[in-house]
Amino acid sequence: MTPCLTPAQLADRHRGTLDTALEAIAGRGYWSPYPEHPKAYGDGATVLNSLDAEQGLAAFNAVRDSRFELDQPGTTGWVGAEHSPYGFALGVSYPKADIDQLLPAMAAAVPDWRDAGPETRALVCLEILARINAHTMEFAHAVMHTSGQAFMMAMQAGGPHAQDRGLEAVTYAYAEQTRMPRHAAWSKPQGKRGPIELSKEFTAVPRGVSLLVGCNTFPTWNGFPGLFASLAAGNPVLVKPHPHAVLPLAIAVRFAREVLHAAGFSRDLVTLVAEEDGGTIAADLARRPEVRIIDYTGSTAFGDWLETHAPQAQVYTEKAGVNTVVIDSTDNYKGMIANLAFSLSLYSGQMCTTPQNLLVPRHGITTDDGEKTYDQVVSDLAAAVEHLLADDSRAVSILGAIVSPAVRARVQTAPEIGDVALRSRSIRHPEFPDATVRTPVLVKLDAAKPEHEAAYRSECFGPVSFAVAVDSTTEALALLRSTVAEQGAMTVGGYTTDARVERGLVDVCLEECAQLSLNLTGGVYVNQTSAFSDLHGSGGNPSANAALVDAAFVADRFRVVEVRRQA
């Protein structure tokens, strides 16, 4: 096949972006090539040949109640039963694959992709990301109606922010694969005799099939790093989405297959495997000898199972954790309360980074607004959440919709755990009356009461948070240390004006490998991270065994094989 996307064309389009991305991961400042404002998309906008919001909705509606054709080998039927958290069935069906036909086709595609080299692979990946970016508005609706995110969050987190993470993974993969030269001349002096001379060739060799097990809440943001890290490292990628969130990853697979074919490679380097609820295909695939890499985001139970039962694969997991904020003191009380209120409310707390435990000394805290008792801090935070979400039309744009019955059940049973400082209320969505929308619930617990310990020492995913009274900041630090060590944490927050307390917070997080945010009172929140600068997870505590994205996340996706020749 004569490719219609030549290496020269790919380099002309994307080499500059790759070079800037390499600078960005070294400098760790703010940078993104993908605009996050909706006005950047559409005819005549910043992103050329892109869809605007109306066109994105039309593209989303066009795939509803239809088959999502991918022309994959081994298709034996069709599956799919996605239902929008906003109250309607998507009606999309996806190829049901015969794995014994699909995996050999993927393996056959590897030699050409391996031999293309790191630069060509990276540039092809950037072309895939560019086409995904042009369809950001289509992804926005697909993510919104599978995850329950509000539209703006789905557009940003499911679109450009996810694309940033994908590009970040490609950049790290390229950097790690090119640390060694492709060729080297070796000459060893032999005194009076002539030198011994060898020519040496070093090739980055892929590990094998990479299995991506997608999640329901952030299918693209959590899925793109593993997808593009493995692909850029030369591995074929088998995408297995969550049964409730297939469409966003299916669209990404479609673009990947189109670009690979246009660049002269096999489409089957990226394939999709979908299943109905209750299927076991992820577990079945994880134990296949052909599967050598697994990326997983989801429950601790299945993440632990993968780490134990897939010894042939390099397994990257993001699981559950107990995210904690230690509140010792602040010089901006109103800013702290407002910042925490938004953090607890965003996407109904359905983020792996949302704070759960707020540790507050029972004797109170020192602030710029005077001394505040434990009860005052909790009451003021509850009032701030109520004020933030007082207007229903504003509230739904922050909260989105509840993603699953399990989350809804946690909200309903939370008042049984302790004293309720803030009750959850139902909101009727003005556009989607069948959506389940709930405001957060805030429960007061006491670290001195043994009956409360089970609650604050385990994850309660969703819009449920615990204000835990502790005897002192010293006890708060000890509780923080033990929960991170035992349960893990994706994020830790801290508020203090005391240098010794700050040092204590930093020491705990360094020793337990948890990402720490201190004294956030403005427009950056503990549950947000920025690609090319912030790390998501650390890989050093039980919540995740990898970080998005660092060198360790990509380096084990390939091996370097040396060929020596007598010169």
N, C-alpha and C positions, 0 to 999 in steps of 0.2 A: 504494500500500500504506500502511495506517495503521500506523506503528511501534508496537510494544509496549514499546519503550524510548524514552521521550521525552527531549529535552534536559534538562528539569527533573529527571527521575529520574536521569539520568546525573550531573548536577551535584550532586545530593543525595548520591549514592553516592561520588563520586570527586573532587570539587573540593578537598576538604580534603587528600586524599592528594597531589594535584598541587601544591598550595600548599606542603606540607611538603617535597615532593621538590625544589621550587625553592629552598627554604631549604637543603636538604641539599647540593646541588651548589655552592652559594655558600660554605657553611661548611666542607665537606669532612670533617666528623666522621662518627662511626658512626651509621648509620640504616638500617633496613629495615622495610618494612611486611609482609614475608612471613616467617613463622616458619620457622626451620630445624630445629626439633625435631619428630620424628615424632609426639609426643604432642599437638601442636597441631592435628592433623588427625583427623577422624572425628566421629561423633555426639557432641554436647555439648562438643566441643573448641573451641579459640580460633577456628579458621577455620570459619565457618558453612557448612552444606550441603557439607561436604568428605568425601572418601573416607579411611578409615583404611587401614592397611597391607594388611589382608586384603581389603578391598574393592578397593584398587588392584591387587592381584594378580589378583583375579577379573576386573576390567576388562581387564587385560592379556591374560589367558587367553582372554577372550571374543572378541578380535580375531584370535587366532591361527588359522591354517588357514582363513582366510575372505577375502572381498573387502572392502577398505576403501572404502566408498561415499562419494563426495563430491558427486555430482550436478553435475559440471562439464560445460560445453559441450565438444564435440569429443572425447569419450571414444571411442576406437576399439578398445580392448582392455585387457588387464590384464598387469602386469609385477610382478616381485618375487621375490627369492631371498635374503632376509636369513637369516643363520645366527648364532645366539648364540655369542659367544666361550666361553660356558659349555657348549657342546656339543650344541645341538639346533637344528633349523630352525624359524623362526618361522612360515613358511607363509602369510604375509600377501601379498596381491596388491593393487596400486594402479592407479589409472586411467592408461592410456597415452593421451596427449593428441595430438590433431591441432593443432599450434601455429597453423596458419593459421585455425583456428576459435577457438582459445582467446584469442589476442592481441587480435583485434577485440572480443571480449566484454569483455575487461579495459579496453580503451580506452573503450568505451561507458559504463563505470561511473565514469569519472573526473569529469565535470562536476559531478555532485551532490556528490561527495566533496570536490572542490576548493571549491565554493561554500559548503560547510558551515562552513569556517573552522577555524583552528588549535585553538580551544578544544574544539569539538565533536569534532574528530578525536582530540585527546588523550584526551578522556573516553571515547570509544568504545574506544580502545586500552587504557585502564585497565580497562574492563569485560572486554575479552578476557583481559587478564592476571589479573584476579580469577577468572575461570572456569578458566583454566589453573592458578592457584594452588590452587583447590579440588580439582583432580585431580592434585595433586603426587605422590601415591602411585602413581597410574597412570603418570605420567611416570617415576618412579623405576625401575619395572620395565622400561619401554620403553628408557630410557637404559642401564640395567644390561645388558640383553640385546642391545644393538646396539654398545655401546662397550667392554664388558668391565670397566667400573668396578664396584667393590664396591658393595653395596646402599646403605650409608650415604652414600658419596660421590655415587652416582647420584642419591639423594634430595635431597641438599643442592646439589651443583653443577649437576645437571640440573634441579632444581626451583627453590627460592627464590633461589639465587644467580643463576641464569639469568634468572629473573623480575626480580630487582633490575636486572640489566643492561638488560633490555628497558624497564623503567620509566625508567631513567636516560636511555636514548636518546629516549624520548618527551618527557621533561622538557627535555632540551637542544633538541629540535626545536621544542617549544612556545616556549621562551625566545627562540630565534633568529628564529622567524617573527613574534613579537610585539614585536620591538625597534622596528619602525616602527609608527606608529598606523595604524589601518584607514582613518581619514578625517582630513583636515586642511583648514583654511580658510587661504587664502593671500591676503595683502593687501599691496600694495606702494605706499607713499605717492608721490604725484605733485605735491607742492608745492601750488599754488593749485587745481590740478585734483583731481577726486576720485580715490581710489586705484584701482589695478587689482586686481580681486578674482577669484580662482579657487577652486573647490572641487576637492580632490584626493583620489583614492581609491587605496589601495595594497593589492594582492592578492598573497599568496604563491601562486605557480603551480608545480605539480609538474613535474619534468623529464620524466617518462615512466615506462615500465615498469621496475621494479627487479627484477633477477635475483639471487636468493640461492643461492649454490652451497655447500651444507652440507658439513661434515666428519664423519669417522667417530668421532673420539674425544670431542668435546664438541658434539654436534649442536645442543643448545638454548643452551648457554652462549655458544658462538661465533655461533649463528644468530640469536638474539633481538635483539641490538643492530641489525643491519642491517634485519631484518624490521620492527621497530617504528619505527626512525628513518625509513625510507622511507614507511611507511604513515602515520605522524603528519604527515609533510611533504606528504601528498596523493597519493603515488604508488601505483599498483597493484603488488602484489608477486607475482612468480612464484617459487615455492619449488622448487628442484631439489636434493633431498637427496643425500648420498653413497649409493651403491647398497647399502652394508652398514648404513646407519643412517637408514632412511626413516621408521620408525614414530614416533619422537618428534616430528619436524617435521610429519608427517601429522596427528597428534593436534592439534598447535597450529593447523594450517590448518583443521581441522574446527571448532574453537572460534571461530576468527576469522570464518569464513563464517557460523556461527550468529549471532554477535553483530552483525555487519554487517547481516544480514537483519533481525534484531529491531529494529535502530536505524533502519531505513528506507532502507538503502543496498544496493547490489548485492553479492551474495556474491562475485562474480567480481573484486572488488578483491584477493582473496588466492586463489591457485590453486596446485596441486601438479603437478609434472611428475616422474615417476619413470622410471628406466631400469634395465636389467640391467648387470652388470659389462661393461666394455669399450665402453660406449656413448659417443657423441660429442655428446650433446645439449647439454651445457654449452658446448662450443666453438661448436656451431651457433647456439645462442641468443645467445651473447655477441656475435656479428657481425650480429645482426638490427638494422635501423635503429630499430625500436620500443624496443629495450632501451637505456635511457639511464643506468642505474645498475647496478653489479655489486658484490656483496659476496662475497668468497672467502676461505676458510681452507683451506690445504693445502700442497702441494709448491711449492718455489721455481720449478720448471720451468714448471708451468702458470700460476702467478701471474705470472711474467714474460711468458708468452705472452699472457695477458689484457691486461696493461698495454700490450703492443705492438700487438695485433691487434684491440682493441675501442676505436678512437679516438673513436667516437661516444658512448661511455659514460664516466661518472665511475666509476673502478674503485678499490675499497677492498680491499687484500689483506693477509692475514697469512700469512707464509711461514715458511721455516726460519731458524734462527739457531744460534749457538754460545753458549750461556749459560755464564757464567764466574763463579767465586768466587775472589777473591784472599785468601789466608790469610797475613797478616803477623805478627799477634800477637793475644792475647786475654787478658782478665781473668776469663774464665769458660770454661775449657777443656772441662770436662765438658758444659756447656750448649751450647757450639759444636758439639762432636762429636755430641751427641744430636740437635741441630737439623738438622745436615747429614745424619745417617743417615735421619731421617724424610723429609727433602726428596728424597733419592735413591730412597727406597722407595715413596713415595706413588703409587698407580696405576701401579706398575711403571715409573716414569719416563716414562710415555706422555703427558706434558704438555709443551706448547710452552714452559713456563716452568721445567722441571726443570733443575738445574745439570748441566752435562756436564764442563767443565774445572775442576779444582781446582788452582790455581797455588800451589805451596808452595816457598819457598826451600830449596835443597838443604842449606844449613847449619843449617836448622831455624828454629823460632820461639820467641818468649818468651811464657810463659803464667803464670797464677797458680799452676800446678802445676809450675813449674820449666821449664827449657829442654827443648824437644821437638825431636828430629831429624825430618827428612823421613820416614824410615822409621817412626818412632814415630807420627807424625800419621796416616800412611796405615794402619798396623796398628791403631791405636785406632779409626779410623773403620770399618774392616772389621769389627772386633769389635763395635762398636756396632750395625751393621746386622745382624750375625748374632744378637745378643742381642734386638734389636727383633723379629726374625722367627723366633725360635727355636721358638715355639709355632705349629704349623701353623694352628690355628683362628683365632688372632689375626692371623697373617701374611696369610691370604686376605682378611681384612677391610681390610687396608691395601693389598695388592698388586692385588686384582682379578684379571682374566685378561688374557693377551696378546691384543691386538686383531687381529693379522694375521700371516700367515706371514713377512712381511718383517721384522717386529720380532723374531720368534723366531729368524730366521736371523742377525740382528745379534748376539743374545746368544750364539749358538753359535759364531760366528766371532771374537768379541771377544778370546778368549785368544791368537789368532794375532798380535795387534797389538803386545803388549808383555808384561811380567812381570805375572802375575795376583796381585793382593793379596787379592781376594775372589772366589771362584768362585760362579757361579750354580748353584742347585739346583732341581730340580723339586719341586713340592708337589702332593699330591693333595687336591683340594677336597672337603670332607666332604659337601656337598650336590650338587655337580655333578662327578662323577668324570671326565667327558670334557673338562673345562676345561683349558686350558694355562696353568699358573701357574709363573712363574719368579722367583726372587729376583734382586736386582741383581748385576752383575759390576763389579768395580773393577779397573782396569788401570793399572799404573805406567808412565809415559812420561817421557822426558827431552827437554827443549827443545833440548839440545845435540846430539841425534842427528837428523840429517836424515831418516832413515827413519821417524821418529815424527811428523814435521810434518804429513803428509797427514791423519793421524787427528785430531789436536787442532785442526786448522784447518777441519774440516768437521763438519756435524751428524751424529750417530749416534743417531737417535731411538729411545728405548726405555730399558730398565734397564741402560744401559752408561755408565759414567763413567770419566774419565781423571784420575789424580793426576799432574800434570805438574811435574817438578822443574825449577826455574829458578835461575839464579845468584843472584838477589837480588829484593827487592820492586820495585826499579826496573825490572828486566827483566820482572817480572810485569805491571807497569803498561803497559809498551811492548807486550807480547804481547796484553794486554787491548785496547788501543787498536787494534792492527792487525786482530785478529779481528772486533771490532765493526764497524770500518770496511769490512772486506772481506766478511764473512759476516752481520753483524748479530747482535743479541742481544735477546731479549724481556726477560731479566732479567740483572742483575749483582749479585753479593753481595760483601761485603768484611768482613774481620775485622782490626781493628787498634786498638792503644792509642796510636798515634803520631799526633799532630795533623797532622804534615806528610804522612804517608802518607794519612790521611783526606782531606786537601785534594787530594792527587794523584788519589785515586780519584774524588772529586767532579768535579774538572776534566776527567778523561777522559770521564766519563759525560755531563757537560754539553756537551762539545765533540763527542762522537759520538752524542749523543741516545739514551742508554740509561737505563732505569729502574734505580735503585740501592737496595739494601737493606744497611744497615750493622749489624754486630754483633748479629744475631738469635740469641738463645740461649733463648728461651721458646717460647710456643705460637703464634707467627706465623712463617711459613716463606717463603723467597724465592720459592717457586712459587705462592703464594696472593696474590690481590688482592681488595680489598673495594670493591664498587660504591659510588658517590656520594663516594668518597674517593680510592682508588687509580686510576691510569691503567694500562691493559693495553696494552703497546707504546707507542711514541712517534710513529711515522710518520717518524722522522728517521734511521733506519738500515735496512740492507737486509732485516731480518727482517719489517718491516711498513711500509706506507705510510700507516697511519692508527692512531689511538689509540682504544681503547674506554674511556670514551666522553668526547669533548670537543666543543667547538663546531665544530671543523673537520670532525668526522665527520658532522655533520648539515647544515651550512650550504650545501653544494653540492648538496643533494637538492631544492632548490627555487630559484626565482627570484622576484623581486618585480617585478610589472608595475604601472605607474602609469597611471591614467586621469584626465585633467584636464578640467574643465568650466568654462565661463564662469559666474561667479556672478551 
